[in-house]
Amino acid sequence: MNLKNLWAGNVSFKGVVLVALVSLVVGLGISGALDWLAPSRAVNLMGESGTSDVRTSAQLPDFVSLAKKMRPIVVNISTTQMSDVRGQQEFGSPFGEEDPFNDFWKRFFGGPLPRGRQRQQSLGSGFIIDADGSILTNNHVVENAQKIVVKLLGDDQEYEAKVIGRDPKTDIAIIKINTKANLPTANFGDSDKLEVGEWVVAIGNPFGLDSTVTSGIVSAKGRHIGQGPYDNFIQTDASINPGNSGGPLINLRGEVIGINTAIFSRTGGNMGIGFAIPVNLAKELLPQLKGKGKVTRGYLGVLIQKVTPEIAESLGMERGYGALVANVSKDGPAEKAGIKVGDVIVEFDGKEVKDSGDLPIIVAREPPWIRKFA
């Protein structure tokens, strides 16, 4: 089955898609005493220690209080871009060539589509990180935008925004609005402490439906989905759709632990497989994005590959781990440090390299003037 990776943002409004889900549940409970009024107990899903400020009733979290608390920090982002339209594509039926009324569509709405520079509008999400109006979102939401308009969910006010800094490699960007309002700001959590199975909530602007709140759990951590050298995504089954990009993924304590970014889908809509950038990665980049508008990273100067079980056996390793050096850049930091082709890097700056995909992320977090090898 061929799965297509789609960004969860930048949805274009050429049509309206309505999806209706109807669920009918019929329950019949029979007990010896016919006790239909057995009380349900309130449960704290975070454990007996009561570390969470969100409690549960009937074994479910209090999403109502969480949504009221977090919605004011979320914003809708609409952008306008100019793009080149090429070719002589002819207007036909929106239902495809097999539509029996295709000739009708061509006759009344036909003719080649316009060529040249065309204005396009897209939608995304973001969340407020500073009271001065700084907003964190995805780079792909605002990239190449000629105009960015931000709508606050707290008061429905709209403001024009400008890009402060962006990093295409991690798909993170900061934009800013000018307002005298006392803006609520997000609290960052620790995404490294996130556990698979934890409840999470996503808030955003899917398909232009602002203030949409969805819930789910953390399905996996450390996912590599082929989006770049710094893949390290949180996977969740909370519904994420086009327009959710840049919005927050939130834990039950009301802390942002991820930035909703991408989905796997055959249809363009949610299939229960969404991905969020860990917020710890974003926190490390914020000072550079605010101060310089871009990110300067540590550089190692090697090409690496996975250590397979076969390679591990040939190298006399008990198991396959670390990053195998396949090439070393001439005069690069690695060559100067004595790294050679065929070496296996198992640790960098005291941090274990469990898989080849770990190394680029660890190196990128180092300031460029620090070069440590193991």
SEMAR-32730 format. One line per field, with one value per residue (C-alpha): residue in one letter; x, y, z; residue number from 1. Coordinates in steps of 0.02 Angstrom, whole numbers, plus 50000, padded with zeros to 5 digits. Each point is the difference from the previous one (the first is absolute). Last residue first. Layout:
BEGIN
residuo c(A	...)
x c(X	...)
y c(Y	...)
z c(Z	...)
num c(NUM	...)
END
This chain:
BEGIN
residuo c(A	F	K	R	I	W	P	P	E	R	A	V	I	I	P	L	D	G	S	D	K	V	E	K	G	D	F	E	V	I	V	D	G	V	K	I	G	A	K	E	A	P	G	D	K	S	V	N	A	V	L	A	G	Y	G	R	E	M	G	L	S	E	A	I	E	P	T	V	K	Q	I	L	V	G	L	Y	G	R	T	V	K	G	K	G	K	L	Q	P	L	L	E	K	A	L	N	V	P	I	A	F	G	I	G	M	N	G	G	T	R	S	F	I	A	T	N	I	G	I	V	E	G	R	L	N	I	L	P	G	G	S	N	G	P	N	I	S	A	D	T	Q	I	F	N	D	Y	P	G	Q	G	I	H	R	G	K	A	S	V	I	G	S	T	V	T	S	D	L	G	F	P	N	G	I	A	V	V	W	E	G	V	E	L	K	D	S	D	G	F	N	A	T	P	L	N	A	K	T	N	I	K	I	I	A	I	D	T	K	P	D	R	G	I	V	K	A	E	Y	E	Q	D	D	G	L	L	K	V	V	I	K	Q	A	N	E	V	V	H	N	N	T	L	I	S	G	D	A	D	I	I	F	G	S	G	L	S	Q	Q	R	Q	R	G	R	P	L	P	G	G	F	F	R	K	W	F	D	N	F	P	D	E	E	G	F	P	S	G	F	E	Q	Q	G	R	V	D	S	M	Q	T	T	S	I	N	V	V	I	P	R	M	K	K	A	L	S	V	F	D	P	L	Q	A	S	T	R	V	D	S	T	G	S	E	G	M	L	N	V	A	R	S	P	A	L	W	D	L	A	G	S	I	G	L	G	V	V	L	S	V	L	A	V	L	V	V	G	K	F	S	V	N	G	A	W	L	N	K	L	N	M)
x c(51716	50007	49982	49998	49930	50013	49840	49891	49935	49817	50032	50125	49869	49868	50122	50057	49832	49952	50146	49925	50044	50122	50029	50028	50162	50049	49970	49991	49991	50086	50049	50158	50000	50058	50115	49980	50167	49940	50054	49902	49844	50014	50009	50161	49934	49827	49997	49896	49906	50018	49890	49883	49966	49913	49995	50039	50146	50124	50136	50003	49928	49865	49951	49991	49883	49893	49984	50099	49904	50092	50104	50072	50123	50045	49959	49913	49921	49854	49962	49813	49911	49917	50153	49936	49825	50043	50163	49918	49853	50103	50022	49817	49946	50093	49925	49827	50008	49942	49828	49942	49829	49940	49814	49944	49967	49969	50099	49925	50140	50068	50154	49998	50114	50042	49916	50123	50034	50003	49895	49951	49821	50034	49902	50127	49988	50042	50005	49957	50129	49910	49818	49940	50005	49947	50054	49884	50086	50078	50174	50179	50135	50131	50189	50050	50151	50079	49841	49819	50032	49878	50118	49894	50082	49845	49846	49809	49982	49814	49845	49900	49931	49956	49950	50010	49989	49922	50105	50033	50084	50031	50084	49998	50076	49977	50108	49970	50155	50018	50183	50084	50059	50153	50104	49856	50024	49857	49990	49870	49911	49964	49847	50004	49975	49943	50111	50022	50135	50008	50151	50052	50118	50037	50036	50012	50155	50106	49898	50051	49907	50019	49903	49869	49872	49819	49842	49872	49824	49893	49891	50015	50086	50018	50120	50001	50169	50019	50160	50033	50129	50025	50150	50007	49864	49917	50152	50103	49885	49934	50056	49925	50081	49872	50094	49920	50112	49967	49832	49944	49989	49880	49989	49905	50042	49957	50062	50026	50051	50155	49996	49867	49811	49907	49965	49821	49850	49866	49843	50059	50132	49881	49864	50125	50047	49818	50028	50142	50137	50120	50004	49876	50049	49945	50113	50104	50144	50182	50104	50165	50071	49928	50135	49966	49958	49969	49869	50000	49869	50051	49878	50060	50011	50039	49816	49952	50105	49900	49828	50061	50076	49843	49892	50126	49974	50085	49895	49978	49820	50067	50180	50119	50106	50125	50114	50129	49867	50125	49872	50023	49984	49835	49915	49838	49828	49896	49837	49845	49895	49827	49943	50018	49898	50049	50061	50071	49948	50074	49937	50092	49956	50129	49959	50137	49978	50150	49963	50141	49974	50123	49985	50079	50138	50059	50186	50075	50175	50022	50008	50139	49966	50094	49919	49974	50012	49925)
y c(50487	50174	50176	50157	50157	50157	49959	50002	49823	49957	49956	49866	49911	50006	49944	49853	49928	49942	49877	49911	49983	50146	50023	50177	50043	50129	49874	49812	49843	50063	49849	50021	49927	50160	50093	50125	50076	50162	50101	49882	50022	50190	50012	50016	49873	49937	49823	49861	49843	50023	49870	50075	49914	49834	49825	49866	49903	50092	49902	50116	49868	49959	50183	50019	49849	50063	50168	50153	50141	50120	50156	50138	50106	50183	50029	50168	50089	50108	50181	50037	50149	50164	50055	50039	49927	49848	49975	50007	49892	49854	49902	50024	49931	49837	49984	50027	49833	50024	49921	49857	49931	49824	49978	50001	50188	50075	50015	49839	49872	50079	50012	50164	50148	50146	50016	50089	49901	49997	50155	49992	50001	49866	49874	50012	50118	49987	50178	50069	50026	49892	49969	50073	49835	49868	49936	49887	49941	49833	50060	49976	50110	50038	49988	50038	50116	49949	50034	49953	49813	49942	49964	49975	50035	49970	49893	49999	50147	50002	50080	50161	50128	50184	50109	50186	50045	49891	50063	49824	49963	50158	49945	49915	49828	49909	49865	49849	49901	49827	50016	50107	50180	50035	50059	50114	50107	50124	50178	50118	50099	50185	50107	50169	50163	50105	50140	49910	49983	49825	49888	49844	49862	49851	49813	49873	49915	50025	50150	50107	50164	50168	50159	49981	50141	50002	50093	49997	49932	50005	49848	50032	49845	49908	50132	50018	50022	50067	49968	50085	49967	49822	49906	49886	50039	49831	49901	50075	49928	50110	50096	50171	50155	50131	50094	49884	49861	49821	50020	49849	49957	49937	49984	50062	50035	50131	50002	50146	49953	50047	49930	49895	50005	49834	49946	50003	49920	50058	49980	49877	49913	49968	49935	49886	49923	49960	49811	50020	49878	50144	50054	50058	50184	49991	50091	50159	49985	49998	50104	49995	50101	50090	50098	50041	50157	49967	50058	49931	49960	49957	49951	50026	49894	50074	50036	49817	49930	50029	49974	49841	49930	50035	49909	49859	49938	49833	49840	49862	50046	50169	50048	50122	50134	50081	49850	49948	49911	49877	49862	49993	50118	49922	50068	49901	50054	49849	49951	49970	49841	50059	49856	49871	49859	49890	49856	50117	50044	50141	50033	50125	50067	50109	50092	50100	50119	50086	50135	50071	50163	50060	50176	50054	50104	50057	49957	49908	50054	49885	49818	49963	49841	49836	49879	49818	49867	49835)
z c(51024	49925	50065	49894	50080	49891	49904	50157	50027	49973	49818	50054	50106	49862	49865	50110	50052	49825	49999	50150	50183	50004	50186	50062	50089	49868	49862	50026	49892	49843	49895	49898	49824	49916	50119	50144	50048	50079	49849	49889	50107	50004	49809	49900	49874	50042	50070	49920	50055	50188	50086	50131	50166	50029	49926	50128	50074	49888	49911	49851	49882	50128	50017	49811	49989	50145	49911	50056	49914	49889	50019	49893	50096	50022	50184	50000	50148	49952	49959	50007	49922	50046	50098	50175	50000	49895	50095	50172	49942	49933	50162	50047	49830	50027	50174	49923	49910	49819	49977	49890	49958	49965	50041	49819	49988	49829	49838	49933	50015	50158	50109	50093	50031	50115	50169	50116	50159	50191	50036	50184	50064	50131	49895	49859	49850	49815	49938	49827	49864	49874	50046	49833	49908	50128	50171	50101	50159	49952	50046	49940	50076	49870	49999	49821	50000	49835	49903	49969	49984	50133	50146	50157	50168	50104	49977	50014	50120	50036	49929	50006	49879	50022	49851	50040	49815	49866	49855	49934	50167	50105	50161	50168	50032	50167	50078	50113	50041	49923	49951	50133	49987	50107	49852	49948	50155	50010	49936	50071	49865	50012	50035	49913	50094	49853	49935	49835	49868	49924	49987	49904	50056	49890	50016	49858	50073	49845	49942	50150	50018	50083	50034	49864	49998	50056	49952	50140	50018	50158	50037	50189	50072	49835	49938	49810	49915	49823	49901	49833	49864	50063	49929	50154	50128	50032	49939	50140	50131	50142	50154	50034	50073	50052	50136	50130	49939	49940	49912	49899	49815	49867	49812	49849	49818	49870	49821	49880	49824	49901	49824	49913	50006	49983	49822	49941	50079	50121	49895	49867	50106	50144	49882	49911	50169	50038	49991	50129	49951	49962	50181	50132	49991	49818	49880	49990	49879	50054	49881	50094	50142	50151	50093	50181	50099	50183	50126	50176	50132	50178	50136	50178	50158	50173	50036	49966	50143	50160	49925	49913	50160	50101	49873	49974	50178	49976	49987	50130	50044	50056	49982	50079	49916	50120	49977	50130	50103	50077	49979	49812	49851	49949	50157	50010	50055	50046	49911	50104	49975	49951	49889	50141	49924	50149	49894	49871	49823	49899	49823	49895	49827	49917	49840	49917	49855	49923	49875	49896	49913	49872	49937	49838	49926	50172	50003	50149	50051	50148	50053	49876	49905	49994	49879	50047	49866	50053)
num c(374	373	372	371	370	369	368	367	366	365	364	363	362	361	360	359	358	357	356	355	354	353	352	351	350	349	348	347	346	345	344	343	342	341	340	339	338	337	336	335	334	333	332	331	330	329	328	327	326	325	324	323	322	321	320	319	318	317	316	315	314	313	312	311	310	309	308	307	306	305	304	303	302	301	300	299	298	297	296	295	294	293	292	291	290	289	288	287	286	285	284	283	282	281	280	279	278	277	276	275	274	273	272	271	270	269	268	267	266	265	264	263	262	261	260	259	258	257	256	255	254	253	252	251	250	249	248	247	246	245	244	243	242	241	240	239	238	237	236	235	234	233	232	231	230	229	228	227	226	225	224	223	222	221	220	219	218	217	216	215	214	213	212	211	210	209	208	207	206	205	204	203	202	201	200	199	198	197	196	195	194	193	192	191	190	189	188	187	186	185	184	183	182	181	180	179	178	177	176	175	174	173	172	171	170	169	168	167	166	165	164	163	162	161	160	159	158	157	156	155	154	153	152	151	150	149	148	147	146	145	144	143	142	141	140	139	138	137	136	135	134	133	132	131	130	129	128	127	126	125	124	123	122	121	120	119	118	117	116	115	114	113	112	111	110	109	108	107	106	105	104	103	102	101	100	99	98	97	96	95	94	93	92	91	90	89	88	87	86	85	84	83	82	81	80	79	78	77	76	75	74	73	72	71	70	69	68	67	66	65	64	63	62	61	60	59	58	57	56	55	54	53	52	51	50	49	48	47	46	45	44	43	42	41	40	39	38	37	36	35	34	33	32	31	30	29	28	27	26	25	24	23	22	21	20	19	18	17	16	15	14	13	12	11	10	9	8	7	6	5	4	3	2	1)
END
